[in-house]
Amino acid sequence: MVGAELDANRLIPPFLVFNGTKRVDATNLQQTNWYKYQNWNKEAPGCTARVTFQKKHWFDADITIEWLDILLDKTYPGKKVGLIWDMAGCNTAEQVAKYIENRKDRLIVAQIYGGLTSVLQVCDLVANKLLKQLIKERYYKWKTDFICAEREKIMASGRDLRDVRIKVKVPLPVMIGIVDESFKVFNIKQRETESVLMTFCKVNQDPWNDHSDKLAAHINSLSLDSMYKDSATFMAAEDLENTLNFVQ
């Protein structure tokens, strides 16, 4: 899960879902990777990531509620949180809707209308592409260093490199570290670019100020792209101040 915070102009700590036994499905929780990594952000020096597991690393309703618990009780304890997200199946599940209702004293949720995620969702616009690039760079560096180290071991043992196939499998702690570091690099760049803040303004998702002019300019710019023509036409026909569906 990639989330951005307006006031701090940054990405919040990553929430990562890997293959494994889901917490609520475990018959013996202490023997699961979830139990092993539940305090990863405290036990690994400098790590901020939260880690969980699901059999197909999907973001289902249970995982979504786990993330919401972390958001409210760990990331922003005691604070009222405004959350804007898209209408993915896990976000609109009945189980999640009940959770939002039960925590409405501290959680206000607005949903981006279907088909408009790439038009209005802040992280889609400002973070995802750069994050993927940063993660790939760190992964390929780790892979290169790993293969070089393995080659040295093979040659030191007197074996012929042509007779040995080097298998590359990224250890889970390494993968978590790669993602965590990528988020940190992104946030460091925000000190200069403030692109997160500017994107919140561009899509008029700053609750303290009206940026409808910036949203109108954003939609008009998309109308020039055939990929977004239908979305732009839809939004042009709507009240631009009413682009979000607030969950009651």
PLY file of the C-alpha trace (Angstrom):
ply
format ascii 1.0
element vertex 248
property float x
property float y
property float z
element edge 247
property int vertex1
property int vertex2
end_header
0.00 0.00 0.00
1.30 3.42 -0.98
-0.20 6.36 0.91
0.61 10.06 0.92
0.09 12.69 3.61
-0.82 16.25 2.68
0.34 18.13 5.79
3.78 16.51 5.93
4.25 16.45 2.13
5.45 12.85 2.22
4.61 9.21 1.73
3.55 7.41 4.88
5.51 4.26 5.82
4.92 1.38 3.38
2.56 -1.48 4.14
3.75 -4.62 2.36
1.81 -7.82 1.63
3.79 -10.99 0.87
2.79 -14.59 0.17
2.06 -16.48 3.36
-0.52 -17.40 5.95
-2.90 -14.58 6.77
-3.14 -13.62 10.41
-6.86 -14.38 10.69
-6.40 -17.79 8.98
-3.55 -19.00 11.17
-4.14 -22.05 13.37
-0.90 -21.37 15.24
-0.07 -17.69 14.87
3.32 -17.97 16.56
4.57 -20.23 13.77
3.70 -17.80 10.97
5.77 -15.20 9.17
3.17 -12.66 10.28
4.16 -13.27 13.90
7.85 -13.16 13.01
7.58 -9.84 11.18
4.85 -8.10 13.18
7.38 -5.78 14.85
9.74 -5.53 11.91
9.65 -1.73 11.92
10.97 -1.74 15.50
13.44 -4.62 15.29
15.19 -3.69 12.02
17.31 -0.54 12.48
15.95 2.39 10.49
13.06 0.38 9.02
9.59 1.92 8.93
7.72 -0.67 6.84
4.83 -2.71 8.19
4.60 -6.26 6.87
1.75 -8.74 6.56
0.93 -11.91 4.65
-1.82 -13.34 2.44
-1.77 -16.57 0.44
-1.65 -14.72 -2.89
-0.30 -11.38 -1.57
-3.68 -9.80 -2.36
-5.15 -6.79 -0.64
-8.43 -8.35 0.48
-10.91 -7.08 3.09
-8.99 -8.56 6.04
-5.71 -7.04 4.89
-7.42 -3.69 4.28
-8.77 -3.66 7.83
-5.33 -4.60 9.15
-3.90 -1.59 7.31
-6.65 0.70 8.61
-5.89 -0.45 12.15
-2.25 0.48 11.66
-3.19 3.80 10.09
-5.41 4.82 13.00
-3.63 3.23 15.95
0.04 3.28 14.95
0.62 5.94 12.29
-1.83 8.54 13.63
-2.73 7.44 17.20
-5.45 9.57 18.78
-5.89 11.73 15.68
-8.81 12.13 13.30
-7.88 10.84 9.87
-9.27 11.82 6.49
-8.70 9.08 3.90
-9.19 9.32 0.14
-8.95 6.09 -1.82
-10.36 4.47 -4.95
-13.23 2.01 -5.29
-11.17 -1.17 -5.42
-13.12 -4.24 -4.36
-11.36 -4.52 -1.01
-12.11 -0.85 -0.23
-15.83 -1.22 -0.88
-16.31 -4.65 0.75
-19.14 -4.92 3.29
-16.68 -5.94 5.99
-14.62 -2.80 5.39
-17.74 -0.59 5.27
-18.74 -1.88 8.71
-15.26 -1.16 10.03
-15.43 2.43 8.72
-18.83 2.89 10.33
-17.56 1.57 13.67
-14.61 3.96 13.62
-16.34 7.01 12.18
-15.41 9.02 15.26
-11.83 9.11 13.96
-12.05 8.08 10.31
-13.57 10.04 7.43
-13.44 8.25 4.08
-13.98 9.64 0.58
-13.92 7.40 -2.49
-12.72 8.34 -5.95
-15.32 7.37 -8.53
-14.65 4.26 -10.61
-12.46 4.86 -13.65
-10.89 8.00 -12.22
-8.10 6.51 -10.11
-5.36 7.47 -12.58
-6.92 10.93 -12.88
-7.47 11.83 -9.23
-5.52 9.52 -6.93
-2.48 11.38 -5.61
-0.12 8.41 -5.38
-0.98 7.28 -8.91
-0.09 10.73 -10.19
3.04 11.51 -8.20
4.53 8.43 -6.54
3.99 5.05 -8.17
6.17 5.51 -11.26
9.13 6.93 -9.34
8.80 4.34 -6.58
8.92 1.51 -9.12
12.06 3.04 -10.63
13.74 3.42 -7.22
12.85 -0.15 -6.23
14.12 -1.58 -9.53
17.42 0.30 -9.21
18.02 -1.08 -5.72
16.93 -4.57 -6.68
19.26 -4.71 -9.70
22.16 -3.41 -7.62
21.53 -6.07 -4.98
21.22 -8.74 -7.70
24.47 -7.67 -9.36
26.36 -7.64 -6.05
24.90 -11.04 -5.12
25.89 -12.67 -8.43
29.41 -11.20 -8.24
29.83 -12.53 -4.71
28.58 -15.97 -5.76
30.97 -16.04 -8.72
33.88 -15.26 -6.43
32.88 -18.13 -4.14
32.67 -20.51 -7.10
36.08 -19.51 -8.46
37.63 -19.69 -4.99
36.38 -23.27 -4.72
38.14 -24.19 -7.96
34.96 -24.92 -9.87
34.32 -23.77 -13.43
31.72 -20.96 -13.66
30.29 -22.62 -16.76
29.35 -25.68 -14.72
27.44 -23.79 -12.03
24.03 -22.18 -12.29
23.61 -19.30 -9.85
20.11 -19.13 -8.41
18.89 -15.71 -7.35
16.22 -15.47 -4.67
15.80 -12.26 -2.73
15.55 -12.88 1.03
12.44 -11.31 2.51
14.36 -8.94 4.83
16.33 -7.68 1.82
13.17 -7.04 -0.20
11.56 -5.18 2.68
14.71 -3.10 3.07
14.79 -2.26 -0.65
11.21 -0.97 -0.56
11.74 0.89 2.70
14.85 2.64 1.40
13.03 3.60 -1.81
10.28 5.29 0.20
12.89 7.19 2.22
14.67 8.39 -0.93
11.34 9.55 -2.36
10.55 11.51 0.80
13.99 13.12 0.85
13.34 14.40 -2.68
10.13 16.03 -1.37
12.21 18.56 0.54
13.09 20.07 -2.82
10.17 19.26 -5.11
7.11 19.28 -2.78
5.43 17.25 -5.53
3.12 15.48 -3.07
1.77 18.78 -1.77
1.39 20.18 -5.28
-0.47 17.07 -6.45
-2.95 17.28 -3.58
-3.63 20.84 -4.71
-3.82 19.87 -8.39
-6.63 17.40 -7.75
-8.30 19.72 -5.20
-7.91 17.32 -2.27
-6.64 19.90 0.20
-9.47 20.20 2.78
-8.19 23.56 4.03
-8.05 25.43 0.71
-9.99 25.60 -2.55
-7.94 24.59 -5.59
-10.82 24.02 -8.02
-8.99 26.17 -10.60
-6.02 23.78 -10.50
-8.34 20.79 -10.83
-10.07 22.37 -13.82
-6.68 22.99 -15.46
-5.67 19.39 -14.74
-8.85 18.00 -16.33
-8.51 20.29 -19.33
-4.96 19.06 -19.89
-6.17 15.46 -19.84
-8.78 16.16 -22.49
-5.91 16.46 -24.97
-4.94 12.84 -24.31
-7.19 10.28 -26.01
-6.55 7.86 -23.17
-8.30 10.19 -20.74
-10.81 11.81 -23.09
-13.85 9.98 -21.65
-12.84 10.70 -18.06
-12.24 14.34 -18.84
-15.61 14.61 -20.58
-17.33 13.02 -17.57
-15.70 15.39 -15.12
-16.34 18.42 -17.28
-20.04 17.59 -17.11
-19.93 17.29 -13.30
-19.44 19.86 -10.59
-15.66 19.80 -10.16
-16.07 20.38 -6.44
-17.97 17.09 -6.18
-15.43 14.62 -7.52
-15.37 12.39 -4.42
-17.99 10.10 -2.95
-18.00 10.42 0.83
-18.83 7.22 2.69
-21.66 7.84 5.12
0 1
1 2
2 3
3 4
4 5
5 6
6 7
7 8
8 9
9 10
10 11
11 12
12 13
13 14
14 15
15 16
16 17
17 18
18 19
19 20
20 21
21 22
22 23
23 24
24 25
25 26
26 27
27 28
28 29
29 30
30 31
31 32
32 33
33 34
34 35
35 36
36 37
37 38
38 39
39 40
40 41
41 42
42 43
43 44
44 45
45 46
46 47
47 48
48 49
49 50
50 51
51 52
52 53
53 54
54 55
55 56
56 57
57 58
58 59
59 60
60 61
61 62
62 63
63 64
64 65
65 66
66 67
67 68
68 69
69 70
70 71
71 72
72 73
73 74
74 75
75 76
76 77
77 78
78 79
79 80
80 81
81 82
82 83
83 84
84 85
85 86
86 87
87 88
88 89
89 90
90 91
91 92
92 93
93 94
94 95
95 96
96 97
97 98
98 99
99 100
100 101
101 102
102 103
103 104
104 105
105 106
106 107
107 108
108 109
109 110
110 111
111 112
112 113
113 114
114 115
115 116
116 117
117 118
118 119
119 120
120 121
121 122
122 123
123 124
124 125
125 126
126 127
127 128
128 129
129 130
130 131
131 132
132 133
133 134
134 135
135 136
136 137
137 138
138 139
139 140
140 141
141 142
142 143
143 144
144 145
145 146
146 147
147 148
148 149
149 150
150 151
151 152
152 153
153 154
154 155
155 156
156 157
157 158
158 159
159 160
160 161
161 162
162 163
163 164
164 165
165 166
166 167
167 168
168 169
169 170
170 171
171 172
172 173
173 174
174 175
175 176
176 177
177 178
178 179
179 180
180 181
181 182
182 183
183 184
184 185
185 186
186 187
187 188
188 189
189 190
190 191
191 192
192 193
193 194
194 195
195 196
196 197
197 198
198 199
199 200
200 201
201 202
202 203
203 204
204 205
205 206
206 207
207 208
208 209
209 210
210 211
211 212
212 213
213 214
214 215
215 216
216 217
217 218
218 219
219 220
220 221
221 222
222 223
223 224
224 225
225 226
226 227
227 228
228 229
229 230
230 231
231 232
232 233
233 234
234 235
235 236
236 237
237 238
238 239
239 240
240 241
241 242
242 243
243 244
244 245
245 246
246 247
